[in-house]
Amino acid sequence: MFPPIASRDSIVSDDVNPLTEAYRDVVIYDEPVDDDPLYEGPIVVHANGWIELEGNRLLSPSAVHHIDIYDGEVTGSRAERDDSGVDQPDDRE
């Protein structure tokens, strides 16, 4: 009838947590040379430095040398798209 005293679930959802950052398009490298990326895709960076990958996998901050973030770059066919990835008509005249 009453909720349990202790739980593994956070009382604050990730949508409300101001200490996490989500990125859609990143490349993670484990060495200073940018030849072979460790991971490519979306991530969530938590306040403690851990990086959440797809499939609820976690990556230690000590395993990462640097991260390139491409979320803000707009190129070619993406120039006419909104955040949902759907092409939008150009109404600016």
Steps between C-alpha positions, in 0.01 A plus 500: 500500500784743578809544280820333620729692734803461273503478123755487219294748299577869524232731632610754239455399137773568245273760337509705820863437592699811399832321548471273195566596139376303200662512157373336180809493279841449664823311438696377804874434481715311749835628365629842395532382138164518321548189286267247661196620697391314810130579447274696263139594570279654770614532863390634837768655720421467870613738775750246635676488160373161390373482143187302418502339156222333306362188664552639854874430482730722706843627407745609769637854474852357540454303174436815294768729360264741325155534346413680178143633502326559166147589622518865397644448154255526212614382159342438161166321524480560876483879443127491426405269788359569843592308818279205405707436187207574268558729204323833540400737220697822475242776572754782517446732204 
